[in-house]
């Protein structure tokens, strides 16, 4: 499974990615740690990432969640991670998206391009009706990414996740399938 964009592609992680994934995670530990829960020490080891990759593969096989590496199309360098998780079928047909871009690659539009690719996958391949995302109110770059991809602010979740020993609140964003295609048709006609 490969989702290709203009500058990047998304693909599931393979066992051979454990070392490069570990380097990405270690390099961004402090940067990503500002918005993520604390991970156990074993997370920052080769074996920890190999175990993570097996977990990611199992999730994809079962259709429960999809974790992709974000890779540069020309160099094949791993530049981030994007997840579509908490997928519900039946009357819900929804999922949640989360992403993390290497600090050295921030501000280059890679998160926006990744998000567009995974939304296309969610709506066109998985036939979801809705995708949501949560973001800290002070995380303005991530808010801009969501808004550029067509997400709309829907609400506020007070003290919903423990990060660095503090309960953090999040803004709730969402996008519906019916708003996805028209949003990009309008944007394309303006370009």
N, C-alpha and C positions, 0 to 999 in steps of 0.2 A: 504494500500500500504506500503510495507516494502522492503527495499533494504538492503540485508545482506552481509557483508564482513567477513573477518577473525576475526577482533577484535571489529568491530563496526557495527551498522546498522543505516540506515537513515529511518526516518518516518515523515509524516506530523505532525505538531503540533495539539494538541487537547486543548480544553478549560482548562482541568485539568493541562496543562503544564504552564499556565500563571505565576505562582509564581516562578517556577524553571527557566523559561526563563528570568523573570525579574532579578533574582539573577545573572544569567550568564551575562546579559547585564550590570548591575550595576558594577559587579566585573571587567569587562573588559572595562569600559567606557573610561578611559584614554588610555589604550593600543590600543583598536580598533579606538579610536578617532583620532589617528595619520593618519589613512588612509580612514576615512569615513566622509561624510558630517555631519554637526552639526544637531542633532535632537532636536525637540521642547521639552520643559520641560515635557509635558504629556507623552512622550515616556518612561520615566523612572518611570512609575507608573504601578501598577497592572492593572488598567483599560486600560491604554495605551497598555499594552502587550496583554490583552484580545481582545482588538480591533484589534491589529496586527494579532493575531491568526485567528480571523474571516476573516480578509482581505486575509490571506494566504489560508484559506480553500476555499474562493470564487474564488481565482485565480486558484486553482487546479481544482475545479468543472468546471470552464470555459475553462480549458486548456491553460490559458494565461501565467502562471508561476507556478513553483513548489518550495516551500520553505520547507526544511526538517530540523529537528533537527538531530544532530550527537550524537548518544548514544553509550555508552560502552556496549558491548554484555553481559558481565558478571554482571555488577553492575547496568545497565540501567541509569547511570549518564549522564546528558546532557553535552556534551563537546564542542559543537559548532553548527554552522548554515551553511547550504549550499543552494544556490539558483540557479535555472535554470530559467532565465527570458528573457523578450523581445523575446519571441518565435514567429517566423513568419512561416506561412505555405506557400502554393502555390508554386511559383517558387523559394522561398527562402529556406525553410526548415532549419532554423537556430535558434540559441539561444545564450544567454550569461550566463556565470557562474560566481558566486562570492561566497566566503566562509570566515568564521571567526572562528578560533579555540580559545578556552579558553587559556589564557596566560600560565596557569599552565600545559597545555597539549601540548604546542608547542614543536616542535623538535622530536616528537615521531612517525612521519609518518601518523598521523591521517588525515591531510588535503589531502595528496596524496591518501590514501585509499578512502576517501570520494569522491574525484574528480573522481577516477576510477569508483566508483559505479554510480555516477550521469552521467558520460559519457556513461556507458553501458546502462543506462535507456534512455538517450537522443537518442542514435544511434539505439538501439535494440527495445525499446518499442515505442518511439515517432517517430522513423524513420527520425530523423533530418539528414541533410547532413553535417552540420558545427556547431561547438560550438566555441565561442570566449571568451576571458577574457581580462581585462585591469588591469594593475598593475603599481604602481609608480616605476620609475627607481631605487630608493634607497631601495625598498622592496625586498632585495635579497632572504630571505626565501621563499616568495611567488613566486618569479621567479623560484626558484629551484623546487617548487611543480609543477608548470605548465610544466616545462621542463621534469620532471620525469614522468609526465602523457602523454607525447608525443606532447605537444603544441609546436608550432614554432613561433618565433618572426616574426611579419608581418609589424609592423610600429610604428609610434609615433604620439600621439594625444597631441598637445600643448595646455596647459591651458584649459583643458576640464571639470574640476570639482572644485568647491569651497570647500576647506577643511580648517577648522580653520581660516577662513578669508583670505586665500591665494589661488590663482588659481594654481592648480596642473596639471602637465602633466602626461600622462600615456603611457606605452608601450602597444601595441596591440599584443595579442597572439591569435592563432587559431589552431584548429585541424579539419580535415575532416574525415568523416566516413570511407572512403577508406584507410586512414592512421592509423585508430584506431586499428583494429584487427591485422594487420601485425606488428605494433609497439610492441604490447604485446606478440605476438608469438616469435618475435626475442628476446625480453627481457627474456622470459621464457626459451628459449633454451640455453641461456647463464648461467642461474642459476644452 
